[in-house]
Amino acid sequence: QVQLVESGGGLVQAGGSLRLSCAASGRGFSSYAMGWFRQAAGKEREFVGGIGGSGRSTLYADSAKGRFTISRDNNKNTVYLQMNSLKPEDTAIYYCAGGPSLRSRTSEYIIWGQGTQVTVSS
């Protein structure tokens, strides 16, 4: 079973950029669609974007379109979330997750990382 570890979070000023990484261990990484989710204080976990197993298909929440880019390197067993033009409302714990297909629902993902904090200052 694949295990996931996020990294790359931190504090950044509004308008800045940050790249998150999600490193997978175990077999079968390329078989998983990978999603990025975030959870702000006092709010439900929400879908940010996802990428299919091959990396050829992507899906983004409206809040991420045009600013965030998801990519993956199956040779490195890693998925990335490049975040540009960050806003204070992007502040949240960001999680990566794996599932059988590229979907936006939290419940459809079966493997989760521990999360990494992203804080965007005004």
N, C-alpha and C positions, 0 to 999 in steps of 0.2 A: 504494500500500500504506500502511496506517495505521501510524504510529509512536506509541509510548506513553511518557509520562514521569510517574513517580510523584513526589509531594511530600507534605509534611505530617508526616513522621515526626519523632521526637524522643524526649526523655526525659520520662517522666511517672510520678508516684507511683501505687502500687496504689490502685484505686478511682477513678482519674481517667479522663478522656476525651480522645480524640484523633480528629481527622478527617483521613483520607488522601484525596488527590485523584489522579486519573489523567487527564492531559490527552492527548487524541489529536490528531494532525495527519494530514492526508490525507483522501481521500474514503472514504465508506462506513461511517462509525462506527456508524450506526444499524443496519447489517446484521450487526454482530457482537454475539454474546453476550459479556459481559465477566465475567471471574472474578478474584477476589482469592485469592492464595496466600501462604503464608509459609514461611520456612525458618529454623529455629533452628540454632544452632551444633551441629554433629555429628548433625543429623537430616535426614531427607529433606524435600523440599518438600511441603507439604500444602495441600489445598484449604481455604479459609476460607468462601467464599460466592461466588455468582454472580448475574447478572441478565441477563434476556433482552434482545434488541435493542430492544424497545419499552419496556422498563422495567416491564412488568406482571407478569412472572414472576421469582421469586427462589428461590434454593436456598442453604441454609446447612449448614455442618458443625455437628455437635452442640456442639462447643466454642464456637461463635459464636452459637447461637440464644439469643435473649432479651437479648443484650448488644451485638451488632453489627448494623448496618443498612446494606445496600447500596442505593444509588440512582444514577440517572444523569440527566443533562441533555443530551439529544441536540442541543439548540440551541447548547450550549457545547462539545460534543464532550468531555464530561467524565463520569467515573464516580467515585463517592465511596464510602468506607468509613467510616462513623461507628462508633467503638469506645467503648463505655461500660463502666464497672465493670471496668477493666483489671486484669489479674493478672500477676504476674511471669512466669508461663508463656506469656504472650502475646508475650514478647520474641522478636523475630525480624526478619529482613528481609522486608518485605512487597512483593509483586509484583502488578501487574495484568497481565492477559492477555486476548487476544481470540480467539474461536473461532467456528465455524459454528453452534454450538448450545450450550444451557445444560447443561453437564456438570460433573462433579466430578474427572475424571481429568486430570492434568497433560498427558498426551500428546495430548489432544484440543484443546489450545490452540496456535495457530500464531504468534501475535504477542505478544511480551513486552516489558515495560518493564524498566528497569535496577534497580528496587527502591529502597525507602526504609527506613531503619533505625528500628525502634520498640523502645525500651527501657523496661521497666516496673520500677521499683524497689520493694523491699519496704518 
